[in-house]
Amino acid sequence: MHYSSDAVSPATPSLARTALVPLVLIVSLFFLWGMANNLNDILIKQFKKAFELSDFQAGLVQSAFYLGYFLFAIPAGMFMRRYGYKPAVILGLLLYAAGAFLFYPAADVHTYGLFLLALFVIASGLAFLETTANPLVTVLGPAEGAARRLNLAQAFNPLGSIAGITIGQHFIFSGVEYTREQLAAMTPQAREAFYATESAAVQTPYLVIGGVVLLWALLVALVRFPTVSVHEPGEPASSKAQFRHLLGNRRFLLAVVAQFFYVGAQVGIWSYLIRYIQDGVPGTTEKVAAGYLTASLVLFMAGRFIGAALLRFVKPARLLAAFAAINFALCLIAIAAPGMVGLYALVASSLFMSVMFPTIFALGLDGLGDDERKLGSSLIVMAIIGGAILTIAMGGVSDLMGIHWSISVPAACFAVILFFALRVGAAHAPRREPR
């Protein structure tokens, strides 16, 4: 049995020359999921106000979100393999829009659980988008340039992230912040009115986002995509056989583990950066704190371009190891020196996180066949569940020991990434002949 698909195979001629409009639509996906991901950092702070949540409870925003990635990554890969790239993108965008529209009734009934469901639906759509777009970029050219190409494509992701934070900073955050004592002094009616107002602040932004995403799905549906076979000649191997082969590939499995810890570190640092600032530098308003998060994302975007340039001269595993070691040290500074010094260390860590996701992704898929690359992509996207598990772990540590101690979680994550990079680098190092 052969499956039809419009994904591009490694042998396809320059997509940029033959299908410029589809290429632009593909690159835009990196922007769209970046916006959704980093709006969560705003939502954690917003819901903490609107629902009086602990750090652990607020961390459930990321848990619901990344659970959607985890559960839908393999179905997305199977759907793409069966129906092709374009239908997978359209379905992903429709799910994204549906989740955004769910924010309106969730705010109307002021129910935290319904907000979590809406985030889960958005993430299920993003699982389709990421599972298709990332492997597509890695095969658009020579295999040795896959990490560099993916870093360049992912440079559009932080543009979306910055847009998400800007939307939250100006259209969701009200600037009204009450202490526990002030809330306790209010009448029950006034307190409930405040909570309802803060909850309703997300309605209009998410309605607009849902409308834009729905329009983008229509554009993708109307644009003609190139139809190219994704299989090499001969009958493709079964998914079970490919899965068994991947489980026997130690390098691939290490990449899945490294991606789990990387996403946990990135999501955790950005999710609690506003809390870290306001705890370490008392008197900092939520809007000022969000400005530091924006600065982090600007550094993250700059790091993508810097990393792509460095990868022309430095092997991917070596660059990954260096950046992981630097971020491990920066996390230790943030733990030891809470306040402005620790804040600057955490903001700087975004520069060095920039290359990690695409580089781990490319290193994990290196050497795989075309069908295995698709299944492998699904499994690596599943590793995004690290953003759910490790973020609530940080919230638990914060509730018990303080927000600065929660940075020990991403510190451990960067240590794991360093181990992965060193192992991959050692496997590729030329052997010395005995003298």
C-alpha positions in Angstrom: 0.0 0.0 0.0 1.3 3.4 -0.9 0.3 6.7 0.8 0.0 10.0 -1.1 1.5 13.1 0.4 2.5 16.5 -0.6 5.5 16.7 1.8 8.8 17.2 0.0 11.3 14.4 -0.2 15.1 15.0 0.1 15.4 14.6 -3.7 12.9 17.4 -4.5 14.4 20.4 -6.3 14.4 23.8 -4.7 11.0 24.4 -3.1 11.7 28.1 -2.9 11.8 28.3 -6.8 8.8 26.0 -7.4 6.4 26.8 -4.6 7.2 30.2 -3.0 3.7 30.8 -1.6 3.4 27.4 0.1 6.9 28.0 1.6 5.8 31.4 3.0 2.7 29.6 4.5 5.0 27.0 6.1 7.3 29.5 7.6 4.3 31.4 9.1 3.4 28.3 11.1 6.6 28.9 13.2 5.3 32.4 14.0 1.8 31.2 14.9 2.8 28.5 17.4 5.4 30.8 18.9 2.6 33.3 19.7 0.4 30.6 21.3 3.3 29.2 23.3 4.3 32.4 24.9 0.9 33.8 25.6 0.8 31.0 28.2 3.5 32.9 30.2 1.1 35.8 30.4 -1.9 33.5 31.2 0.0 32.0 34.2 0.2 35.4 35.8 -3.3 36.5 34.7 -5.0 33.3 36.0 -3.1 33.6 39.2 -4.8 36.9 39.7 -8.2 35.9 38.4 -8.5 32.6 40.3 -6.2 33.1 43.4 -3.9 30.2 42.4 -0.7 28.8 43.9 2.4 28.5 41.8 1.7 24.8 41.4 -1.9 25.4 40.3 -0.9 28.2 37.9 1.6 25.7 36.4 -1.3 23.6 35.2 -1.6 26.1 32.3 1.5 24.6 30.8 0.5 21.0 31.9 -2.8 21.2 30.0 -1.1 22.8 27.0 1.8 20.4 26.6 -0.4 17.4 27.4 -2.1 18.2 24.1 1.2 18.0 22.3 2.0 14.7 23.9 -1.3 13.0 23.2 -1.6 14.2 19.6 2.0 14.1 18.3 1.8 10.4 17.1 -1.8 10.8 15.7 -0.5 13.8 13.8 2.3 11.9 12.3 0.0 9.0 11.3 -2.5 11.5 9.8 0.3 13.2 7.9 1.6 9.9 6.6 -1.8 8.8 5.5 -3.2 12.1 4.0 -0.3 14.3 3.4 1.2 17.5 4.6 -1.5 20.0 3.5 -4.4 18.3 5.2 -2.4 17.9 8.4 -1.7 21.6 8.4 -5.4 22.5 7.8 -6.6 20.2 10.6 -4.0 21.7 13.0 -5.1 25.2 12.2 -8.8 24.4 12.7 -8.0 22.9 16.1 -5.9 25.9 17.0 -8.8 28.2 16.1 -11.4 26.1 18.0 -9.3 26.3 21.2 -8.9 30.0 20.9 -12.7 30.5 20.4 -13.3 28.4 23.6 -11.7 31.2 25.6 -14.9 33.3 25.3 -17.3 30.9 27.1 -14.6 30.0 29.6 -14.3 33.6 30.6 -18.1 34.0 30.6 -18.5 31.2 33.2 -15.2 32.1 34.9 -14.1 28.5 35.1 -10.4 27.6 35.2 -11.0 24.1 34.1 -12.6 25.3 30.9 -9.6 27.5 30.2 -7.4 24.5 30.6 -9.5 22.6 28.1 -9.2 25.4 25.6 -5.4 25.4 25.9 -5.4 21.6 25.5 -7.4 22.0 22.2 -5.0 24.7 21.0 -2.0 22.5 21.7 -3.6 19.5 19.9 -3.6 21.7 16.8 -0.1 22.8 17.3 1.0 19.2 17.6 -0.1 18.7 14.0 1.7 21.9 12.9 5.0 21.1 14.6 5.0 17.5 13.6 4.7 18.4 9.9 6.8 21.7 9.7 9.9 20.6 11.5 10.8 17.5 9.5 9.9 19.2 6.3 12.5 21.9 6.9 15.2 19.3 7.6 14.8 17.7 4.2 14.8 20.9 2.1 18.5 20.6 1.2 21.6 18.6 2.0 21.5 16.6 5.2 24.7 18.2 6.6 22.9 21.6 6.6 19.7 20.4 8.3 20.5 21.9 11.7 21.4 25.2 10.2 18.2 25.3 8.1 16.0 24.4 11.0 17.6 27.1 13.1 16.9 29.7 10.4 13.3 28.6 10.0 12.8 28.6 13.7 14.1 32.2 13.9 10.5 33.1 12.9 9.2 31.3 16.0 10.5 34.0 18.5 8.9 36.7 16.4 5.6 35.0 17.2 6.7 34.7 20.8 7.4 38.4 21.1 4.0 39.1 19.5 2.3 36.9 22.1 4.0 38.7 25.0 3.2 42.1 23.5 -0.5 41.1 23.1 -0.6 39.9 26.7 1.2 42.9 28.0 -1.0 45.5 26.3 -4.4 43.8 25.8 -4.6 41.3 28.7 -2.7 42.7 31.7 -4.8 45.5 33.3 -2.0 46.8 35.5 -4.4 46.4 38.5 -2.7 44.3 41.2 -4.0 43.9 44.7 -2.2 42.4 47.7 -3.8 39.6 49.7 -4.6 42.1 52.4 -6.4 44.5 50.0 -8.4 41.6 48.5 -9.4 40.4 52.0 -10.6 44.0 52.8 -13.0 44.1 49.8 -16.6 43.1 49.9 -17.3 39.7 48.4 -19.2 41.4 45.5 -16.2 43.7 44.7 -13.8 40.8 44.9 -15.8 38.7 42.5 -16.2 41.6 40.1 -12.4 42.0 40.0 -11.9 38.3 39.3 -14.5 38.4 36.6 -13.0 41.4 34.9 -9.5 39.9 34.9 -10.9 36.6 33.5 -12.8 38.5 30.7 -9.6 40.3 29.6 -8.6 37.3 27.5 -11.8 37.1 25.5 -11.1 39.7 22.8 -7.5 38.8 22.1 -8.3 35.1 21.7 -11.3 35.8 19.5 -9.0 37.8 17.2 -6.3 35.1 17.2 -8.9 32.5 16.4 -10.2 34.5 13.5 -6.7 35.0 12.1 -5.9 31.3 12.4 -9.1 30.4 10.7 -8.3 32.7 7.8 -4.8 31.1 7.6 -6.5 27.7 7.3 -8.6 29.0 4.4 -5.4 30.3 2.7 -3.7 27.0 3.0 -6.8 25.2 1.6 -6.9 27.5 -1.4 -3.2 27.5 -2.3 -1.9 24.6 -4.4 0.9 22.7 -2.8 3.4 20.5 -4.8 2.5 16.8 -4.8 5.6 14.7 -4.3 5.9 11.1 -3.2 7.3 10.8 0.3 8.5 7.2 -0.2 11.5 5.7 -1.8 10.8 3.0 -4.5 9.4 -0.2 -3.0 6.9 -1.0 -0.4 7.3 1.2 2.7 8.1 -0.5 6.0 5.3 -0.8 8.5 4.9 1.7 11.3 5.6 -1.1 13.9 8.8 -2.1 12.2 9.9 1.6 12.0 9.0 2.1 15.7 11.1 -0.9 16.7 14.0 0.3 14.7 13.8 3.8 16.3 13.6 2.3 19.8 16.9 0.5 19.0 18.6 3.7 17.9 20.4 5.0 21.0 21.2 8.4 19.5 17.5 9.0 18.6 16.3 8.0 22.1 18.9 10.3 23.7 17.6 13.1 21.5 14.0 12.4 22.7 15.2 12.6 26.3 17.2 15.8 25.7 14.2 17.4 24.0 12.0 16.5 27.0 14.4 18.3 29.4 15.1 21.2 27.0 11.4 22.1 26.6 10.9 21.7 30.4 13.8 24.2 31.0 12.6 26.7 28.4 9.0 26.7 29.4 9.8 26.7 33.1 12.1 29.7 32.9 9.7 31.8 30.8 6.6 30.7 32.8 8.0 31.9 36.1 10.2 34.8 35.0 7.6 37.3 35.9 7.1 35.7 39.3 10.9 35.6 39.8 11.2 39.3 39.0 8.4 40.4 41.3 9.6 38.2 44.1 13.3 39.2 43.8 12.7 42.9 43.0 9.7 43.9 45.1 7.5 46.7 43.6 8.0 45.6 40.0 4.7 45.8 38.2 3.4 43.0 36.0 3.8 45.2 32.9 7.4 46.1 33.7 8.1 42.4 34.4 6.6 41.4 31.1 9.1 43.8 29.5 12.0 41.6 30.8 10.2 38.6 29.3 10.1 40.4 25.9 13.8 41.1 26.2 14.4 37.4 26.8 12.5 36.6 23.6 14.5 39.2 21.6 17.7 37.6 22.8 16.2 34.2 21.9 15.5 35.4 18.4 18.9 36.9 18.0 20.4 33.7 19.2 18.7 31.8 16.4 20.4 33.9 13.8 23.7 33.8 15.7 23.5 30.1 16.1 22.7 29.5 12.4 25.8 31.6 11.5 28.0 29.7 14.0 26.8 26.3 12.7 28.6 27.1 9.4 31.9 26.8 11.4 31.1 24.8 14.5 29.7 21.2 14.6 26.1 21.2 16.0 26.9 18.9 18.9 29.8 21.0 20.0 27.8 24.3 19.9 25.0 22.6 21.8 27.4 21.4 24.5 28.9 24.9 24.9 25.5 26.6 25.2 24.2 24.0 27.6 27.2 24.5 29.9 26.8 28.3 29.8 23.1 28.0 30.7 23.8 25.6 33.6 26.1 28.2 35.0 23.6 31.0 34.5 20.9 29.0 36.4 23.3 28.5 39.3 23.7 32.3 39.4 20.0 32.8 39.4 19.6 30.4 42.3 22.5 32.0 44.3 21.8 35.6 43.6 18.0 36.3 43.4 17.3 39.9 42.5 18.7 41.9 39.6 21.8 39.7 39.2 19.8 36.5 39.0 17.2 38.2 36.7 19.9 39.2 34.2 21.3 35.7 34.3 17.8 34.2 33.5 17.2 36.8 30.7 20.7 36.0 29.2 19.9 32.2 29.3 17.4 32.8 26.5 20.2 33.7 24.1 21.8 30.3 24.7 18.6 28.3 24.7 17.9 29.5 21.1 19.7 26.8 19.2 18.7 23.9 21.4 15.4 22.8 20.1 16.2 22.7 16.4 19.7 21.3 17.0 18.5 18.5 19.2 15.7 17.9 16.6 18.1 17.7 13.7 20.7 15.6 15.6 17.9 13.1 16.5 16.7 12.7 13.0 20.1 12.6 11.4 20.6 9.4 9.4 17.0 8.3 9.4 15.0 7.3 6.3 12.2 9.4 5.0 9.4 7.4 6.7 11.3 6.9 9.9 12.0 10.7 9.9 8.2 11.3 10.0 7.6 8.8 12.9 10.7 10.1 14.7 9.5 13.6 14.4 6.3 12.6 16.1 8.2 11.0 19.0 10.4 14.1 19.4 7.4 16.3 19.4 5.9 14.1 22.1 8.9 15.0 24.3 7.4 18.5 24.5 5.5 17.0 27.5 8.5 18.1 29.5 7.0 21.5 29.4 4.0 20.2 31.3 5.8 18.0 33.9 8.8 20.1 34.7 6.9 23.4 34.9 4.6 22.1 37.6 7.7 20.6 39.3 9.1 24.1 39.4 5.8 25.4 40.8 6.0 22.7 43.6 9.6 23.6 44.4 8.6 27.3 44.4 5.7 26.8 46.8 8.0 24.8 49.2 11.3 26.6 49.0 10.9 29.9 47.1 10.8 30.9 43.5 14.6 31.2 43.1 15.1 27.6 44.2 12.8 26.5 41.5 15.5 27.4 39.0 17.3 24.2 40.1 14.9 22.3 37.8 16.1 24.0 34.6 19.7 23.8 35.9 19.3 20.0 36.0 17.7 20.0 32.5 20.7 21.8 31.0 23.0 19.3 32.6 21.1 16.5 30.8 21.4 18.4 27.5 25.1 18.8 28.0 25.4 15.1 28.5 23.5 14.4 25.3 25.7 16.8 23.3 28.9 15.3 24.6 27.7 11.8 23.8 26.8 12.7 20.2 30.0 14.7 19.8 32.1 11.8 21.0 30.3 9.4 18.6 31.2 11.7 15.7 34.8 12.4 16.8 37.5 10.9 14.5 39.3 8.0 16.2 43.0 8.4 16.7 45.3 5.7 15.4 47.5 4.1 18.1 51.1 5.2 18.0 
